[in-house]
């Protein structure tokens, strides 16, 4: 059972957590390319979770 599909509010909370992680990635003490890569990966996960939550 996919809980994100069953409970849209959980998907929204997970998406918010991934957005926070994305913002933290931008502030990390790493090279710009690493920070951007981590930000893009986290935002892609957040967008996917938001889409799952809206599809229910």
C-alpha positions in Angstrom: 0.0 0.0 0.0 1.4 3.4 -1.0 0.6 5.7 1.9 1.2 8.8 -0.1 -1.6 7.8 -2.5 -3.9 6.7 0.3 -3.4 9.8 2.5 -2.9 13.0 0.4 -2.0 15.0 3.5 1.0 12.7 4.1 2.2 13.3 0.6 1.9 17.1 1.2 3.9 16.8 4.4 6.6 14.7 2.7 6.7 17.2 -0.1 7.2 20.0 2.3 10.0 18.1 4.0 11.7 17.6 0.6 11.4 21.3 -0.1 13.1 22.1 3.2 15.8 19.6 2.3 16.2 21.3 -1.1 16.7 24.7 0.6 19.2 23.2 3.0 21.1 21.8 0.1 21.6 25.3 -1.3 23.1 26.5 2.0 25.4 23.5 2.5 29.2 23.9 2.6 29.7 22.2 -0.8 30.6 23.2 -4.3 28.0 25.0 -6.3 27.5 22.1 -8.7 26.9 19.7 -5.8 24.5 22.1 -4.1 22.5 22.6 -7.3 22.4 18.9 -8.0 21.1 18.1 -4.5 18.6 20.9 -4.8 17.3 19.7 -8.1 17.0 16.1 -6.9 15.1 17.1 -3.8 12.8 19.4 -5.7 12.0 16.6 -8.2 11.0 14.4 -5.3 8.9 17.1 -3.8 7.1 17.8 -7.1 6.5 14.0 -7.6 5.0 13.8 -4.1 2.8 16.8 -4.7 1.5 15.3 -7.9 0.7 12.0 -6.1 -1.2 13.9 -3.4 -3.3 15.8 -6.0 -4.0 12.7 -8.0 -6.0 11.1 -5.2 
